Amino acid sequence: MNVLVLGSGGREHALVWKLRQSKSLNRIYAAPGNAGTAQEGTNLPIDLDDFEQIGEACIEYQINLVVVGPEQPLVEGIADYFQNNRHLVHIGIIGPVSAGARLEGSKAYAKEFMRKHRIPTASSYSVSSDNLEEGISFLKSFGQGPYVLKADGLAAGKGVLIVSELEEAVNELKLMISGKFGKASRQVVIEEFLSGIEVSVFVVTDGKNYKVLPAAKDYKRIGDNDTGLNTGGMGAVSPVVFADNRFMNKVEEKIIKPTIQGLIEEGIDYKGFLFLGLMNVQEEPYLIEYNVRLGDPEAECILPRIKSDLLQLFESVVAGKLAGCQMQTDDRYALTVVVASGGYPGSFEKGMMITGLNSLNDCVAFHGGTGTDISTGGVKSTGGRVFALTALGYSLEEARTLAYENVAKIQFKDAYSRKDIGLDLMRYQKKYS
């Protein structure tokens, strides 16, 4: 089987790395890919918004399956494009049609879906320029902060604001509606702030049946102890110590099953990943948001824990036969640390040569913002999150120690990583052990 993975980040490198282990694989391609995917397969220089060129490449390289990494092509309808093209309709797609991708593409739609299908979530109110005053009144109804403001559309992971003071929340609401995040924030979802611990739960579904993948906890803030600006993610841990069988059974009954049934009732043929961003509030799961693809860096953390053949799993998704698949998971802990360019998530330098990759031991370095230097053939930085290093251990402490030993070996100008990934979960373990 020939497979094409769409995307260029650490998530896509992790997918290529895992799929390459399958006995069913013939050739694997990434578009546009990075220096890491180039080591595993063949990169194709194609823009993700050029569906026609993607389709032509699928015909030229006899692609049997397309795995869509990022959300933008899904929201823009790449699965629909393949379904409606007689030359491409035979090619399997891992990723929902645009109607299903609205769960991530529109926060307002997602909240309405949750309410309609009785999925526990925070109270919310959707605001545009037409009902701004009602939105301000809704903010005031909370009495005190923090206040949560979310851009309705896709905003490259930057469209969520959590502010402490009412006056600041009102000002930010006005700025967002006026275009702070472009078209994405012309409508804003004001949401009740829930106090608890976050956890990401991943599901793969063929539209009727589903399999629950390993859960993970990610770390969004740039600074240690969750300080500073939000990022795409600076690290992750799996499994999550508080997401035990009792909690996960609640997630399955209260969130996963109603979501799958809701998609069926809405007439949406959903084939692909569901990323459930949850909050554990006093041992009860609340759904904060849907994503319609794997997270990054969570993918780099959970995929090394999946022992099953991922390509066979994907084939079952496309065929609608997921119920017959068995999921095997590595019992060890995985801990992922992101190595970023200095200055990220603000302005940062690109094109810095990277050393130390050949000296890594007992870990996997998933490339994110990397490329190949034409003159030397070496690896250079091309983005903010450059690598995600993942190590496995029989204890969380063992995985953490091994990951950070390897992070220290990666060298490039102003390389930066958080130093506290996993420490909060280790404290939680000690408290409740």
N, C-alpha and C positions, 0 to 999 in steps of 0.2 A: 504494500500500500504506500502511495506517495502522499505526503502531508505538507500543507502550507500553514505556518503559524503567522498571523498578522500582528505586528507590533515591533517595538525596538527596545523594550525595557528589561528589567530584571525578571519580571513575571514571564515574559516571552522566552527568555533564555532558560528559565526553569522548566517551562513547558517543553521546549525543544530537547533539553537535557533528559527529561523524564520519558518523553515519547521515543527518543533514540534507543532506549533500553528494551523496547518492544520487539519481540521476534516477528511480529507481523509487518514491521516497517521495512520499506524498500529504500525510499529516499525522503529526506526532510529538507524543507526550505523555510526561510523566514523573510518577511517583507515588512519594513526594510532591514530589520535585524540590527545586530551590533557586533562588536569584536568577539563576544562570547558565542553567539549563535553561528558565527562564521567558522568557529572551531568544531562545531557539532554537525553542521550541514552546509547549505548554500544560501547566501543572502541574495535577495532580489531587490534592486533599487526602485521600489515602487511606493508612491505616496498612498497613504491609507484612505484618502478621500477620492482616489481615482478608481472607482469600481470597475470601469471598463477595462483598465489596464490589469487589474487584479484578475478579472475574468479571462482575459487573453492569456495571462501567465498560467492560469489553471489548465487551460486547453493545451498550451505549448508543452508544459511539464507533466501533463497527464495526472493532475492532482485528483485524488479520490476523496480527500477530507480537508476542510479548512477550519482551523481553530482560531477564533477571533479573540485576541488578547484584551485590547482596550475597549472602553465603552462607546467612544464617538462613532465608529463605523456601525455599531449595532443600533444606536439611536437614529442614525441617518439612513438605516434600512438596507444594510448589505445582505442580510439573510433574505429579505424580500426580493432584492435584485437577482439573486441566484435562483430563487423559486420561480420567478417570472421570466427567466431566460431559458429557452428550450435547449440551448447548448450547455447550460450550467446546472440545470435542475437535478441532474443525477449526482451531483457532488454534494456530499454531506457537509453540514455546517454546524459547528458547536457554538451556539449563540442564538438568542431569540430573534424573532421577527420584530419589527419596529413597535408593534402594538405591545409586545411584552417588554421591550427595552424602555418603554415609558416609565416603568417602575423606577428606573434610575434617571431617566431624562427629564422627569417632571416631579419635583418633590410634592407639589400640590396633588397631582394625580395619585401618587403613591399613598399619601395620607388618606385620600378619599377611598382608595382600594382597601386600606387597613380598616377604616371605619365600616365600610360596607360588609366586609367579611369577618368582622368582630375579632380583629387581631389586636392584642393589647399594645398600646402605644401612648406617647405623650399627647396631651391635648394641644390643639394647634388652630391657627387661623390664617387663611391666605389673603394677602394684601397686594393691591396694585394702586396706581394713582387714583383709581375710581373710588376706593374705599379706605383711603389713608387714615382718616379720622377714626374710623371704626378699629383700624389696626392699632392706633395709638391707645385707644380705650382698652383694647385687649391686653396690651403691654401693661397698662396701669392696673389691670385687674389682678395681676400676680402679686401686687403689693411691694415686693422687693426682688432684687435680682438673685442670681444671674439671669440674663435674658438671652434667648437663643434666636438668631435670625439666619434663615437659610435661603440662598438664591434658589428659585424654582428650577432653573435649568442647569446644564453642565457648566462648571466654572473652574475646570482643571484642579479640583480639590481645594480651591481657595474660597468657595462661596458660603462658608459657614462661619458666623461670628458669634462669640459668646462674650457678652459684656456685663459688667457689674452694676452700672448705674443707669437709672431710667432715662436721664437726659441724654446720655451717650447712646442708649439704645434707640431713642426717638430720632436722633440726628443720623445714626447709621442707617436706620430704616429709610429715611428720606433720601440719603445718598445712594442706597442700593436701588431704590425705585427709579432714581434719576439716571442710573446706568453705571454705578460703581463697578459692577462686574459685567458690563455690556448687556446684551439682550437677556442673559441668564437671570439677571436680578430685576427685570421689569416687573416680575411678580415675586413676592417674598413670602415664605412661610414662617410665621412666628410660632415658636414651639415652647411648651412648658419645659423648664430645666429639670431633668431627673438626676438625682444624686445616687450614684452607685458605681459599679465597676463594669467597664466595657468588655465585650467579647465578640469576636467575629466567628460566625458559624457558616460553613460552606456546604451547599447542597448541589448535586448534579441531578438533572431530571430529564426524562424523555417525553414529558408532557403529562404523564399519568403516574409513573413510578418514579421513585427517587432513591438516592443513596446519600447518606450524611458523611461528609468528609471530615478530617480532623479539624477541630476548632483552633483558633489562635487569638492571641491578644497582641495588638500592635501599639506602637508608640508614635503619636503624631507630632508632638511638639519638638522643636529643634534642640531645646536645651534639656540638660539633666533635670530630674524631678519635675518633668512636664512643664517647663518654663519656655517662654519665647514664642515665636511665631509657629503657626501650623505648617506642616509639610505634607508631602505625599506619604510619609512614613519613615521612621528612622530605625526601626527594628521590630522584631516579633518573637513570640514564644508560643510553642505548641508541645504538648497539650496545655490547657489552662486549668490550674489546680482547683478552682472553684466550680468549673463546669463539669461536675461529676454526673453520674448516671441519673440521679434524681433530678438535677437541674435540666439535663439534656432531654429527659423524658417530657418535662414541661415544655421545653422549646419545641419538641416534635408535635405534641398534642395541641398547643395553643398557637403556634406560629407556622411551622412547616406544613402540616396537613391542611390548615385553612387556606394557606397561600396557594398550594397546588390545586385544591378544590376551587378556589376563587378564579384561578387562571382558566380552569376547565369551564366554569360557569360563564366566564367572559368570552369564551370561544377562542382563546389564545393558545395556539399550538406551540408550547414553550419547550425548546430543546437546548439545554446548555446549563450554565452555572447560575445559581442564586446565592448571592452573598448577603447574609443577614447581619446587619450591624445592630447588636443587642446591648441592652443595659441590664445588669443584674441588680435589681432593686429589692433588697431584703429577701434574696433567694427566689424572686419572681422575675421572669424574663419579659422585657418590654422591647418592642421593635423600634429602633431609632430610624433606620433607613434600609432600603434595598439597594444593592448593586447587582448588575446583570452579568458580571464576569468575576474572575478571581481578583483578589486584592493584590497590592504590591506595597510592602514586601511579604505579605502573608503567604502568597503563592510559593515564594522561595523557602518558606518555613514549613508548610504543610506537604508540598509535593515530595520532599525527601522521606516523609513518614509514610507515604502510600506504597505498599509492597506489591499491590495488584498491578497488572498490565494496564496502563492508562489508555493505550490505543484501543485495546479490546473493550474497555469501558466506554470509550467514545463511539465505537462501532455499534455498541448496544443502544446508546442514546439515539443515534440516527435511525436505527432499525425499530425503535420503540420496544426493545426487549431488555430493558434495564433490570427488570424484576428477577431475571435469571442470573444476574451477575453477583459474584461474591467480592466483598471489599475486605482486603487485609491491610492492617495498619501496623507499623513499627511501634512497639511500646516505648521506645526511648523518647527522651525530650529532644526537641530541636530548638535552637536559639539562633536567631538571625540578627546581625548587626550591619547597618548600612554605613558605608564609608562615602562621605559626600565631599563636594568641592567647598572650600572655605568661602563663606558669604551666602551660601544657599540657606534659605529659599529666596534671598534677595539676589543681587547681582554677583556673579562669580566668573572666574577666569576659565577658559576652555583651552584645549590643546596641550595640556600638561602631560608629559611622558610619565608612564607608570612602571615601577619596578617592584619586585618581590613576589610576583605571581607564581614563579617557579619554585619558591621555597615554602609554599603552604603545605600543611600536613593535616590529614584527617578532617578536612572540611571542604566545602564546595564554594567557590567564588562565582556567584551569578553576576554577570555583567549587566549594568544598567545604562549609564551614560558613557559608553566607550566606543571607540572607533580604531581602525588600523592606520597607523602612520604610513603614508605612501613611500616615503624615502627610506625608512628604516625597517618597516614591517612590524614595529613594536606597537604596543597598545597605548592609546592616549585618551584623555578625558574629553567627552563631548557634551556632558550634561551635569545637572546638579547632584543627583544621586548616582554615583559612579559604580559602586559595587554593593552587593548584599552577600555577606559571608555567613554561611550556615554550618553549624556543627551539631552533631548528635552525641548524647551522653545518657547513661543510665540514671543520672540524677540531673536536676536542673543546674546545680552548681558545676557539675562536670562539663555539661554542654556549654555553659557560660564561660568557664575558664578556657576551654579549647577554642571557642570562637574568638575571644579577645586576644589570645596568644597569636592567632593568625592575623587578626586585624592589625596588630603591631608590625607585621611584616610588609604590609602594603604601603608603598611610599610614593607620594607625589606631592607637589607643592600645595601647602595649606590643606592637606587632607584632614577631614574632621569626622568624628563619630561620637555619639553619646556614650557615656561610660557607665550608665546605670540600667541598661536593658536587662530585664529579668529580676532585678533586685526587689521590686515590690512584690512579685509573686513568691520569691524566696522568703520574704518576711511574712507573707500570708500563710505559707506552709508551716513556718515555725510557730505562728500564733495559734493555728488550729490543729497542729499535730499532737 
